[in-house]
Amino acid sequence: MIIDMERMDQADISLSDITPSYRYHRFENSYDLRNSPKKTHTLLLFSGCTGDYSFTDGTALHAAENDIVYIPQGLGYAVDFTQRNAEYGCVRIEFRMLQNGESCSLSASAFSFRNSDPKLERDFLDMAEEAGHPMPSRLYIKSKMFHLLDRIHRHMYESGLDRTKFGIIRTGILYLEKDTEQKKSIGEIAADCGVSSVYFRKLFREYAGVSPVEFRIRKKLERAAELLSTGEMNVTETAYACGFDDVCYFERLFRSRMNCTPGEYRRRGD
């Protein structure tokens, strides 16, 4: 089963047999696993080496420094590593993955991408360091692994937009999905994408099923609910943190969508 990457964050996924480790390739530079493929998935962060892979499905890839490589379980391969002048060659994580009780993969074939996220690299390093302790915390490693898969999912989702007709408004989609304050107008967002406001609204509705204004309101209220549930901010602070300049408007909007006032919602979380 191949996971639907667009809905990975909603999938019921379980992980087991997670084995992170540092790998060194100063002396053993070639491996041939074409006739004995691994029964686990493999993720690698290339740091101090490069690698040239050939797979039994007929594909091949070159992994440069700072690349992340995914190899699905059961796929045989041969690889040649070239170690650089570094403390270690790469960080490797082997793991098993199930979705709704069935074995699943991120992809039927191997893939790689250039990592530019220092937090993603930190996840790899933290897991390898924890695994090297005399009594490593399996719970910590598993939580980091879910965090790592979430980051990979986001990367694949965002890069996948470019291969659809929505690629032209990718900048606007990501802004509306991620920016917490939402200070830009829809016209400004459309301009950032190089399209007219009318075309942006039309294409975004096809993408999300709602207008960009409605999508923005939903995202703001979702964030407001998260902040209120922690009890760390009062209603006014929450309104401003979510980009609402009018607290009374925020309270009316929140009540119409959540069937309770922001204050009542905040007290429920206490």
PAPAPA-536568 format. One line per 8 residues: their letters; for each residue y, z, x of N, C-alpha, C. Coordinates in steps of 0.2 Angstrom, whole numbers. Each point is the difference from the previous one (the first is absolute). Layout:
<nodes>
A) Y/Z/X/Y/Z/X/Y/Z/X; ...
</nodes>
This chain:
<nodes>
MIIDMERM) -6/0/4/6/0/-4/6/0/4; 5/-4/-1/6/-1/4/6/4/-5; 3/4/4/5/4/-4/6/-5/-2; 3/1/-6/6/-4/-2/6/4/4; 2/-3/5/6/3/4/6/1/-4; 1/-4/-5/6/2/-4/0/6/-4; -7/2/-1/-1/6/-4/-4/5/3; 0/0/7/-3/5/4/2/7/-1
DQADISLS) 7/1/-1/2/7/-1/-2/3/-7; -3/-4/-4/-3/2/-6/-7/1/-1; -3/-2/6/-8/-1/0/-3/7/1; -6/1/-2/-3/6/1/-5/-1/6; 3/2/6/-3/-1/7/-2/6/3; -6/0/3/-3/6/4/-1/-2/7; 1/4/4/-2/-1/7/-5/4/3; -4/-2/5/-4/5/4/-2/-3/7
DITPSYRY) -3/4/4/-2/-2/6/6/-3/4; 6/4/0/5/-3/4/0/3/7; 0/-5/4/-1/1/7/6/-3/5; 5/4/1/5/-3/4/-1/2/8; 2/-5/4/-1/1/7/5/-4/4; 1/2/6/4/-4/5/-5/-4/4; 1/-7/1/-4/-4/3/3/-3/7; -4/0/5/2/-2/7/-4/-6/2
HRFENSYD) 3/-5/3/-3/-6/1/1/-3/7; 1/5/5/1/-1/7/-6/-3/3; -6/2/-2/-6/-2/3/-5/-4/-5; 0/2/-6/-5/-4/-5/5/-4/-4; 1/-6/1/5/-4/-3/-3/-5/-5; -6/-1/-1/-3/-4/-5/-6/3/-4; 0/-1/-6/-5/2/-5/-2/-6/-4; -7/0/-1/-3/-5/-5/-4/4/-5
LRNSPKKT) 3/0/-6/-3/3/-6/-2/-5/-5; -1/-7/2/-1/-5/-5/-7/1/-4; -4/3/4/-7/1/-3/-1/7/-2; 5/4/1/-1/7/-2/7/3/-3; 2/-3/-6/6/2/-2/1/7/-2; 5/3/0/1/7/-2/0/1/-8; -3/6/-1/-1/2/-7/6/3/-3; 6/1/4/6/3/-2/5/-5/1
HTLLLFSG) 6/1/-4/6/-4/1/3/3/7; 4/-4/3/4/1/6/7/-2/0; 4/5/1/8/-1/1/1/1/8; 4/-4/3/2/1/7/8/-1/0; 3/5/4/7/-1/2/-1/-2/8; 3/-6/1/0/-2/7/6/3/4; -1/3/5/6/3/3/1/-2/8; -6/1/4/0/-2/7/-4/-5/1
CTGDYSFT) -2/-4/-4/-4/-6/1/0/-5/-5; -3/-6/1/0/-5/-5/-7/-2/-1; -2/-4/-5/-7/-1/-2/0/-7/-3; -6/-4/2/-1/-6/-3/-7/0/-4; 0/-1/-6/-6/1/-5/-2/-7/-2; -7/0/0/-3/-6/-4/-5/3/-5; 1/-2/-6/-4/4/-5/-6/-5/-3; -5/3/-3/-6/-4/-2/2/-4/-6
DGTALHAA) 5/1/-4/2/-4/-5/4/-6/2; 1/-1/6/3/-6/3/7/1/2; 3/6/-2/7/1/2/1/3/7; 6/0/2/2/3/6/7/3/0; 2/5/4/6/2/0/2/3/7; 6/0/2/2/3/6/5/6/-2; -2/6/3/4/6/-1/4/1/6; 6/0/-1/5/2/5/2/7/0
ENDIVYIP) 4/3/5/2/7/0/4/1/-6; -1/6/-3/4/2/-7/-3/-3/-6; -6/-4/1/-3/-3/-6/-5/5/-3; -1/-1/-7/-5/4/-3/-5/-5/-3; -6/2/1/-6/-5/-1/-5/4/-5; -2/-3/-5/-5/2/-5/-6/-4/0; -6/3/1/-6/-4/0/-4/3/-6; -2/-3/-5/-4/2/-5/-8/2/2
QGLGYAVD) -3/5/-3/-6/1/1/-5/-6/-1; -5/0/5/-5/-6/-1/2/-6/3; 6/-1/3/2/-6/3/-1/1/8; -4/-5/2/-2/0/7/6/-3/4; 0/2/7/6/-3/4/-2/1/7; 4/-4/4/0/1/8/7/0/1; 2/5/5/7/1/2/0/1/8; 6/-3/2/1/1/7/7/4/1
FTQRNAEY) 0/5/3/6/4/1/3/-1/7; 7/1/0/4/0/6/4/6/0; -2/4/5/4/7/0/6/-1/4; 5/3/-3/7/0/4/0/7/4; 6/1/3/1/6/4/3/5/-5; -5/3/-4/2/5/-5/-6/6/0; 2/5/-3/-4/6/0/-7/-2/-4; 1/-4/-5/-6/-2/-4/1/-7/-3
GCVRIEFR) -6/-3/-2/1/-7/-2/2/0/-7; -4/3/-5/2/0/-7/-3/7/-3; 2/1/-6/-3/5/-4/-4/-4/-6; -6/3/0/-5/-3/-5/-2/5/-5; 0/-2/-6/-2/4/-6/-6/-4/-4; -6/4/0/-5/-3/-4/-1/4/-6; -1/-3/-6/-1/4/-6/-4/-4/-5; -2/4/-5/-3/-3/-6/5/1/-6
MLQNGESC) 0/-5/-5/4/0/-6/-3/-2/-6; 1/4/-5/-3/-2/-7/6/0/-5; -1/-5/-5/4/0/-6/-4/1/-6; 1/5/-4/-4/1/-6/-7/1/2; -2/3/5/-7/1/2/-3/-6/4; 4/-6/0/-3/-6/3/3/-1/7; -4/-3/5/3/-2/6/5/-5/0; 6/1/3/5/-5/0/3/-1/6
SLSASAFS) 4/-6/1/4/-2/6/7/-2/-2; 4/1/5/7/-2/0/0/-8/-1; -5/-3/4/0/-8/0/-7/-2/2; -2/-6/-2/-6/-2/1/-1/-3/8; 6/-1/3/0/-2/7/5/5/4; 0/-1/6/4/4/4/7/-3/0; 5/5/1/7/-2/0/4/4/5; 6/-2/2/4/4/5/7/-1/-2
FRNSDPKL) 4/5/2/7/-1/-1/4/4/5; 6/-2/1/4/3/5/3/7/-3; -1/5/4/3/6/-3/7/2/3; 5/1/-5/6/2/3/2/7/-3; -5/3/-3/2/7/-3/-3/5/4; 5/4/3/-2/6/5/-4/5/-4; 1/1/-7/-4/5/-3/-7/-2/-1; -1/-7/-1/-7/-2/0/-4/1/6
ERDFLDMA) 4/-1/6/-3/1/6/-2/7/1; 5/5/-2/-1/7/0/-6/2/-4; -2/-3/-5/-6/2/-4/-6/-1/4; 0/-6/3/-6/-2/5/-1/6/5; 6/1/4/0/5/5/-2/7/-2; 3/2/-6/-2/7/-2/-7/0/-2; -3/-5/-3/-7/1/-2/-5/0/7; 2/-4/5/-4/0/6/1/6/3
EEAGHPMP) 6/3/1/1/7/3/-4/5/-4; 0/0/-6/-3/5/-4/-8/0/1; -2/-6/0/-8/-2/1/-2/3/7; 5/0/5/-2/3/6/-1/7/1; 3/4/-5/-1/7/0/-7/3/0; -1/5/3/-7/3/-1/-3/1/-7; 5/2/-5/-2/1/-7/6/-4/-4; -1/-6/0/5/-4/-4/0/1/-7
SRLYIKSK) 6/0/-3/0/0/-8/-1/-6/-3; -6/-1/-4/-2/-6/-3/5/-1/-6; 3/5/-3/4/0/-6/7/-4/3; 2/3/6/6/-3/3/-1/-8/1; -5/-1/3/-2/-7/2/0/-5/-6; -4/3/-5/0/-4/-7/7/-1/-3; 4/5/0/7/-1/-3/4/-5/4; -1/0/7/4/-5/4/-3/-7/-2
MFHLLDRI) -7/0/-1/-3/-7/-1/3/-3/-6; 1/4/-6/2/-2/-6/8/-2/1; 3/4/4/7/-2/2/1/-7/3; -5/-1/5/0/-6/4/-2/-6/-5; -5/1/-4/-2/-6/-4/6/-1/-5; 4/5/-2/6/-1/-5/5/-5/4; 1/2/6/5/-4/4/-2/-7/1; -7/-1/2/-3/-7/0/1/-4/-6
HRHMYESG) -2/4/-6/1/-3/-6/7/-3/-2; 5/4/2/7/-2/-1/2/-6/4; -3/0/7/2/-6/4/-3/-6/-3; -6/0/-2/-4/-6/-3/4/-2/-6; 2/5/-4/3/-2/-7/6/-3/2; 4/3/4/7/-3/1/-1/-7/4; -4/-1/4/-1/-6/4/-3/-5/-5; -4/2/-5/-3/-4/-5/5/-3/-5
LDRTKFGI) 6/3/-1/5/-3/-4/3/-6/2; 0/-1/7/2/-6/3/-4/-6/-2; -6/1/-1/-5/-6/-2/0/-1/-7; 5/3/-4/0/-2/-7/7/-3/-2; 1/-2/-6/7/-2/-2/5/5/0; -2/7/0/5/5/0/2/2/8; -2/-4/5/2/1/6/7/-1/1; 3/-4/-4/8/-1/1/4/6/-2
IRTGILYL) -3/4/-4/4/6/-2/-4/6/3; -4/0/5/-3/5/3/5/6/2; 5/-2/3/5/5/2/2/5/-6; 2/-4/-6/2/4/-6/-6/4/-3; -6/-3/0/-5/4/-3/-1/7/4; 0/-1/7/-1/6/4/5/5/-1; 6/-3/0/6/5/-1/-1/4/-7; -1/-4/-5/-1/4/-7/-6/5/0
EKDTEQKK) -5/-2/4/-6/4/0/1/7/5; 4/-1/5/0/5/5/7/4/1; 5/-3/-1/7/3/2/1/6/-5; 1/6/2/0/6/-4/7/0/-4; 6/-2/3/6/0/-3/2/-5/-5; -2/-6/2/1/-6/-4/7/-1/-2; 4/-1/6/8/-1/-1/2/-7/-1; -5/-5/2/2/-7/-1/0/-2/-7
SIGEIAAD) 4/-5/-2/0/-3/-7/-6/-5/0; -2/-2/-5/-5/-6/-1/3/-6/3; 6/-1/-1/4/-6/3/-1/0/8; 1/6/3/0/1/7/-7/-1/3; -5/3/-4/-7/-1/2/-2/-8/0; 2/-3/-5/-1/-7/-1/3/-4/6; 6/2/2/4/-3/5/-4/1/7; -3/6/1/-4/1/6/-6/-4/0
CGVSSVYF) -2/-3/-5/-6/-4/-1/2/-7/1; 6/-2/-1/3/-7/1/-1/-3/-7; -1/3/-5/0/-3/-7/5/2/-5; 1/-3/-5/4/2/-5/-2/6/-4; 4/4/-3/-2/6/-4/-4/-2/-6; 1/-6/-3/-4/-2/-6/-7/-2/3; -1/-3/5/-6/-2/3/-4/6/2; 3/5/3/-3/6/3/-3/4/-6
RKLFREYA) 4/0/-6/-2/4/-6/-6/-3/-3; 0/-7/0/-6/-4/-3/-6/1/4; 1/-1/7/-6/1/4/-3/7/0; 5/5/0/-3/7/1/-3/2/-7; 2/-2/-5/-3/1/-7/-7/-3/0; -1/-6/3/-7/-3/1/-4/5/4; 3/3/6/-4/4/4/-2/6/-3; 5/4/-3/-1/7/-2/-2/1/-7
GVSPVEFR) 2/-5/-4/-1/0/-7/6/4/-4; 5/2/4/6/3/-3/6/-3/4; 6/1/-3/6/-2/4/1/5/6; 4/-3/5/1/4/6/4/7/-2; 4/0/-5/4/6/-3/-5/5/-2; -5/-2/-5/-5/4/-2/-4/3/5; -2/-4/5/-5/2/5/4/5/4; 6/-1/2/4/5/3/1/6/-3
IRKKLERA) 1/0/-7/0/7/-3/-6/3/0; -6/-3/-1/-7/3/0/-1/3/7; 2/-3/6/-1/2/6/4/7/1; 7/-1/-2/4/6/1/-3/6/-4; -2/-1/-6/-3/6/-4/-6/2/3; -4/-4/3/-6/2/3/1/5/6; 5/-2/4/2/4/6/3/6/-3; 4/0/-5/4/6/-3/-6/5/-2
AELLSTGE) -5/-2/-3/-5/4/-2/-4/3/5; -1/-4/6/-3/3/6/4/6/3; 7/-1/0/4/4/3/1/7/-4; 0/-1/-7/1/5/-4/-6/5/0; -6/-3/1/-7/3/0/0/5/6; 3/-2/5/0/5/6/4/6/-1; 5/0/-4/5/5/-1/5/1/5; 0/-4/5/4/1/6/8/-2/-2
MNVTETAY) 1/-5/-5/6/-2/-2/2/2/-7; 6/1/-1/2/1/-7/1/-7/-4; 2/0/-6/0/-6/-4/6/-4/3; 5/3/2/6/-4/2/-2/-3/7; -3/4/5/-2/-3/6/-5/-5/0; -4/0/-5/-5/-5/-1/3/-6/-3; 4/0/-4/4/-6/-3/3/-4/6; 4/4/4/3/-4/5/-5/-2/6
ACGFDDVC) -5/3/1/-5/-2/5/-3/-6/-2; -1/-2/-7/-3/-5/-3/5/-6/-2; 6/1/2/5/-6/-1/4/0/-6; -1/6/-4/4/1/-6/7/3/1; 5/-3/-1/7/3/1/2/4/-6; -3/-1/-6/2/3/-6/-6/5/-2; 1/6/1/-6/5/-1/-2/0/-8; 5/-1/-4/-1/0/-7/-4/-6/-2
YFERLFRS) 2/-6/3/-4/-6/-2/-7/1/3; -1/3/6/-7/1/2/-4/5/-4; 3/5/-3/-3/5/-4/-3/-4/-7; 5/-4/-3/-2/-4/-6/-6/-5/1; 1/-3/6/-5/-5/2/-7/3/1; 0/6/4/-6/3/1/-3/3/-6; 4/2/-4/-3/3/-7/-3/-5/-4; 3/-6/0/-2/-6/-4/-7/-2/2
RMNCTPGE) -1/0/7/-6/-3/3/-6/5/1; 2/7/1/-5/5/2/-1/5/-6; 4/-1/-6/-1/4/-5/1/8/1; 5/1/5/2/7/2/6/-1/4; 4/5/1/6/0/4/-2/1/7; 4/-2/5/-2/1/7/-1/7/1; 4/5/-3/-1/7/2/-6/2/-3; -3/-2/-6/-6/2/-2/-6/-3/4
YRRRGD) 1/-6/3/-5/-2/4/0/4/7; 5/1/2/0/4/6/-3/7/-1; 1/3/-5/-3/7/-2/-7/-1/0; -3/-5/-3/-7/-1/0/-3/0/7; 3/-2/5/-3/-1/6/1/7/4; 4/5/-2/0/6/3/-6/4/-1
</nodes>
